[in-house]
Each structure stands twice: as C-alpha cells, then as structure tokens.
Amino acid sequence: MNAPSSSLTPLPQATRASRWLSFCRRPWVPQKLDQWLTFFMTITLFSAISGCTQAPAKNAPSARTETEYGPPVDAPPADETFDVQQVAAWEITPEPASQFGNHSPYEVLGKRYEVTRPDPHFSQTGMASWYGKKFHGRLTSNQETFDMYRFTAAHRSLPLPSFVRVTNLENGRSLVVRVNDRGPFKAGRIIDLSWAAAKKLGYVNKGVAKVRIELVQAPLGLDNTPPQAGLLFLQVGAFADEQKARSIAKQIALETGAKVHVSQTDDKGQTPLHRVRVGPLADQSHVQRIKQALQPLGFGQSRLVVE
C-alpha cells in the first residue's frame, strides 16, 4: 500500500517548536504563569456568563399578562377622570326575581348562605367595599354583565335584583344601587359596590366605608304572595333625547324583528325620559332570545320590566 498523504505526516520537531515560539511572542498572549491563570479564568467566566444570559430556561412558566387573565388585583379604570355625575340614576320599577343567583341555600368557600325573603323594613349597617376593573365585563351571579360604570352592587343575601339605598355614614352621601351579584365574601364587609357607585359615595381612594343599607324595591315572586301578573318587556334604556330614543328603537326593530315602542315617563318635577322597550314578550325563553339578539347591538344591559 502507498504511504499516507504528507498532510498527515507529523511536523519535524524543530518546525513545531518554532511555530509555538512564534505564537507565544504575539502581544495578546500572556507571558507569565499568573498571567496565564488570569487569562484562562477570564475566558471561563465569560463563557459561563454568556451561557446564562443567552440560553433560555427550560420549562419556565410564562408570565401571565393582563390581556390574558385580567389584572392580578382589582383596580379602578385606566381613566379615573370618568365623571360619575353623568351616570343615570336607576328608574325604580318592580322586576321579576332573577332566574339565576337566587338559589338558596348556597355555599362559597365552605360557608353556607341563605337568600332572604323580601322585608320592606330591611336595614343593615356595616362596611362597604368596591370592585371594578378585575371583574368588568364578567357575568354577575344573575348572569348579567358587570359594568363598573353603573350603580350596581353585590350582596350575600338580598334577592336579585333588589334596589337598595346606600348611605355613606362618614360623609352623608346617599345613592340607590341595583343589587345583581353575590358577595362580598370577606369577613367584615356587608356590601360590594361597583367602582362608579363607590366613587359617587366618595370612598374609592379609601377602599372601604361605613354605610347603611335600606331596601327600596324587592323583586317580584320571592315573597309569600303570588307574583304579580303582567306583560313582559325588555327595557333597553331611558333617554332625555326623544330623537335618540326613536332612532335606537328603529334600529332594534330592524335587527331583531321584535316590537319596540317608546314611552315617556310622567314623574312630576322630573325631566321627562323616553323609555325604549321591546315587547310585550311571550315568556322567559322569549326574553332570553331577545336579550341575546340585543347583545351584539351594544344593548346587553337591557332589563326585564313587568307591567
């Protein structure tokens, strides 16, 4: 067989020595033993740091973002300059008891609660808190959509929906809210108000306030007397501008095919409002179908009225 290629032939001893000497004479090569040790440790440390900063950690959980999960703790809206004085007060009318949220007894965090029967003399004093951005847009206990810009509340035992007057005993401010949710389930709290209601009562920054709750209107059908009979309507809203009310009524009629009418309130001494109502509706299933049809039109906050 032929001899191996010359490229694999070992270099003569003198040639290898001369090349090594040439390498060592280069200016960036350390010349002493302690310099060699420093040089070696520096390169090793640099490699370790580079590995730590560049290699991604395996199996590390990704951070939860506000977009995906909502804010980690409750908070006011991004624009806290929102003028709650522009939020319309509730038009207090008897409403049927909600299909959802009135089951009794119910259990939360291992503790049982009961929904009380309507008592016209109901009054309660204690601490109120508030909830906002974390729950904005989520369903309430009676399956409505929570809107922190409306005057609503959560209560552990009042039937849904109830209207109650809440008075801040620390500053005397008072407001009627609509109870459509369950809570608060933290010890020492008796009611949880929406962000707008808490701001109206002047305790948003403080977080809690001592209040008195008084029942104004209970829902129909949860007391010992038979529910009032009447026609079912979904009220979309009440507007000071009649032309706006009629425009909305026309839009809803075209989109849903349902009967829609506009009626004017006749409260003496009050600015008349123009109510937009869909109906009369045949039954609860018809009510739910219309509510679903109103949702994409931006009228998801419509409420049931019996007349």
TAPE-V688938 format. One record per residue. N is the residue number from 1. RES is the residue in one small letter. SS is DSSP state (A for helix, B for strand, O for the rest). BURIAL is I if it has 16 or more other ideal C-beta (glycine too) atoms within 10 Angstrom, else O. D_LAST is the distance of its C-alpha to the last C-alpha in whole Angstrom. Layout:
N/RES/SS/BURIAL/D_LAST
N/RES/SS/BURIAL/D_LAST
//
This chain:
1/m/O/O/112
2/n/O/O/112
3/a/O/O/111
4/p/O/O/108
5/s/O/O/106
6/s/A/O/108
7/s/A/O/104
8/l/A/O/104
9/t/O/O/107
10/p/O/O/107
11/l/O/O/108
12/p/O/O/112
13/q/A/O/112
14/a/A/O/113
15/t/A/O/110
16/r/A/O/107
17/a/A/O/109
18/s/A/O/109
19/r/A/O/105
20/w/A/O/104
21/l/A/O/106
22/s/A/O/105
23/f/A/O/101
24/c/A/O/102
25/r/O/O/103
26/r/O/O/100
27/p/O/O/99
28/w/O/O/95
29/v/O/O/97
30/p/O/O/97
31/q/O/O/101
32/k/O/O/101
33/l/A/O/100
34/d/A/O/97
35/q/A/O/96
36/w/A/O/95
37/l/A/O/93
38/t/A/O/91
39/f/A/O/91
40/f/A/O/90
41/m/A/O/87
42/t/A/O/86
43/i/A/O/85
44/t/A/O/84
45/l/A/O/81
46/f/A/O/80
47/s/A/O/80
48/a/A/O/78
49/i/A/O/75
50/s/A/O/75
51/g/A/O/74
52/c/A/O/71
53/t/A/O/70
54/q/A/O/70
55/a/O/O/69
56/p/O/O/65
57/a/O/O/64
58/k/O/O/64
59/n/O/O/60
60/a/O/O/59
61/p/O/O/55
62/s/O/O/54
63/a/O/O/52
64/r/O/O/48
65/t/O/O/47
66/e/A/O/43
67/t/A/O/42
68/e/A/O/43
69/y/A/O/41
70/g/O/I/40
71/p/O/O/41
72/p/O/O/43
73/v/O/O/42
74/d/O/I/38
75/a/O/I/39
76/p/O/I/37
77/p/O/O/37
78/a/O/O/40
79/d/O/O/39
80/e/O/O/38
81/t/O/O/38
82/f/O/I/35
83/d/O/O/33
84/v/A/I/30
85/q/A/O/30
86/q/A/O/28
87/v/O/I/25
88/a/O/O/22
89/a/O/O/20
90/w/O/I/17
91/e/O/O/14
92/i/O/O/13
93/t/O/O/9
94/p/O/I/9
95/e/O/I/9
96/p/B/I/11
97/a/O/I/14
98/s/O/I/16
99/q/O/O/18
100/f/O/O/21
101/g/O/I/23
102/n/O/I/22
103/h/O/O/25
104/s/O/O/27
105/p/O/O/30
106/y/B/O/31
107/e/B/O/34
108/v/B/O/35
109/l/O/O/39
110/g/O/O/40
111/k/B/O/38
112/r/B/O/35
113/y/B/O/32
114/e/O/O/29
115/v/O/I/25
116/t/O/I/25
117/r/O/O/22
118/p/O/I/20
119/d/O/O/22
120/p/O/O/21
121/h/O/O/25
122/f/O/I/25
123/s/B/O/28
124/q/B/I/30
125/t/B/O/33
126/g/B/O/35
127/m/B/I/36
128/a/B/I/33
129/s/B/I/34
130/w/B/I/33
131/y/B/I/33
132/g/O/I/33
133/k/O/I/35
134/k/O/I/36
135/f/O/I/32
136/h/O/I/31
137/g/O/O/29
138/r/O/O/29
139/l/B/O/27
140/t/O/I/25
141/s/O/I/25
142/n/O/I/21
143/q/O/O/23
144/e/O/I/21
145/t/B/O/24
146/f/O/I/26
147/d/O/I/26
148/m/O/I/29
149/y/O/I/28
150/r/O/I/24
151/f/O/I/24
152/t/B/I/23
153/a/B/I/25
154/a/B/I/26
155/h/O/I/27
156/r/O/I/28
157/s/O/O/26
158/l/O/I/23
159/p/O/I/20
160/l/O/I/19
161/p/O/I/17
162/s/B/I/17
163/f/B/I/18
164/v/B/I/21
165/r/B/O/23
166/v/B/I/27
167/t/B/I/30
168/n/B/I/33
169/l/O/O/36
170/e/O/O/39
171/n/O/O/37
172/g/O/O/35
173/r/O/O/32
174/s/B/O/28
175/l/B/I/25
176/v/B/I/22
177/v/B/I/22
178/r/B/I/19
179/v/B/I/21
180/n/B/I/21
181/d/B/I/24
182/r/O/I/27
183/g/O/I/30
184/p/O/I/32
185/f/O/O/35
186/k/O/O/38
187/a/O/O/39
188/g/O/O/39
189/r/B/I/36
190/i/B/I/32
191/i/B/I/30
192/d/B/I/30
193/l/B/I/29
194/s/B/I/28
195/w/A/I/31
196/a/A/I/29
197/a/A/I/28
198/a/A/I/32
199/k/A/I/33
200/k/A/I/31
201/l/A/I/32
202/g/O/O/36
203/y/O/I/37
204/v/O/I/37
205/n/O/O/41
206/k/O/O/41
207/g/O/O/39
208/v/O/O/38
209/a/B/I/37
210/k/B/O/36
211/v/B/I/33
212/r/B/I/31
213/i/B/I/27
214/e/B/I/25
215/l/B/I/21
216/v/B/I/19
217/q/B/I/15
218/a/O/I/16
219/p/O/I/13
220/l/B/I/12
221/g/O/I/14
222/l/O/I/17
223/d/O/O/18
224/n/O/O/20
225/t/O/O/17
226/p/O/O/15
227/p/O/O/12
228/q/O/O/9
229/a/O/O/8
230/g/O/O/5
231/l/O/O/5
232/l/B/I/7
233/f/B/I/8
234/l/B/I/11
235/q/B/I/12
236/v/B/I/15
237/g/B/I/16
238/a/B/I/16
239/f/B/I/20
240/a/O/O/22
241/d/O/O/24
242/e/A/O/22
243/q/A/O/24
244/k/A/O/24
245/a/A/I/20
246/r/A/I/21
247/s/A/O/24
248/i/A/I/22
249/a/A/I/19
250/k/A/O/22
251/q/A/I/24
252/i/A/I/21
253/a/A/O/21
254/l/A/O/24
255/e/A/O/25
256/t/A/I/22
257/g/O/O/22
258/a/O/I/18
259/k/O/O/16
260/v/B/I/15
261/h/B/O/14
262/v/B/I/15
263/s/B/O/13
264/q/B/O/15
265/t/O/O/14
266/d/O/O/15
267/d/O/O/17
268/k/O/O/20
269/g/O/O/23
270/q/O/O/21
271/t/O/O/22
272/p/O/O/19
273/l/O/I/18
274/h/B/I/16
275/r/B/I/14
276/v/B/I/14
277/r/B/I/11
278/v/B/I/12
279/g/B/I/11
280/p/B/I/9
281/l/B/I/11
282/a/O/O/13
283/d/O/O/14
284/q/A/O/15
285/s/A/O/18
286/h/A/I/16
287/v/A/I/14
288/q/A/O/18
289/r/A/O/20
290/i/A/I/18
291/k/A/I/18
292/q/A/O/22
293/a/A/I/22
294/l/A/I/21
295/q/A/O/23
296/p/O/O/26
297/l/O/O/25
298/g/O/O/25
299/f/O/I/21
300/g/O/O/21
301/q/O/I/19
302/s/O/I/16
303/r/B/I/13
304/l/B/I/10
305/v/B/I/7
306/v/B/I/4
307/e/O/O/0
//
